[in-house]
């Protein structure tokens, strides 16, 4: 909309019209855009004007945009309460759902920790674990602060040194086999760097799943992000934006470091194939559980919070 002077004249000659016109009212820098729009439309509707209909449409459109308030974002809310494991259920390989073997997952000093006490973990014994939140989610942003501490549990695999993650769109832990190591899910992998060399974090791993990248089905189990290396015991904040079965973005410090689409179950995987059959042949994952990993290296989670996303405008109508 052109800026109108206090005298009611438009410097731009009213959208290119050759005749200047008087403005019924005043539209100054302190006047709201909605009021300006109303005054402008009133002027256009004056019987003394002969302005093209396009001018009227443009003015009405500007007024309507100004009149519609922006939709407020949902608030962030914590999934971890900073006190205990309320709302979370462990599933550790070889143990029943809900059995927190060796107090692997615990809360100390307001921090959720993965700890391997030597009396219960003289060796890791392939006890890969996951701590599942009780709710399922589809469209959301997830923000997690994590850091690695101490030394890896004896017997842990070499690839699991300073290795953890969060699983998205996961299956229900009640349906996991006793000896199952990972839930079928999309993993946002957390890695810590060694003293030398580069090692990205916020990577992607796909236990029992696949995704689409650059328009093609992407089947490698893990792929690296474009993040920098984070060493030592510093806290790292990762944010993931999940849009149901369409797109997932991994972000660090506000920058997208990995992006992919169409998360789906992998029909080549035996367990995933069973899940597909139970879903009536549907492979796409539009939602599911969220779980934190225990993979043999001590790790801490200081903040785990979520922001639900509104349904797209087209779907809401």
ABEGO torsion letter per residue (X at the ends): XBBBBAAGBBAAGGGGBABBBBBBEBBBAABBAAAAAAAAAAAAABAABABBAAAAAAAAAAAAAAABBBBBBBBBBBABAGABABGBBBBBBGBBBGBBBGGABBBBGGBBBBBBBAAABABAGGBBBBBBBABBBABBBBBBBBBBBEBBBBGBBAAABGBBEBBBGBBBAAABBAABABBBBBBBBBBBBBABEBBBBGBBBBBGBBBBBGGBBBABABBBBABBBBBEABBBBBBBBBBEAABBBBBBGGBBABBBBGBBBBAABAAAAAAAAAAGGBABBABEBBBBBBAGBBBBBABBBBBBBBBBAAAAX
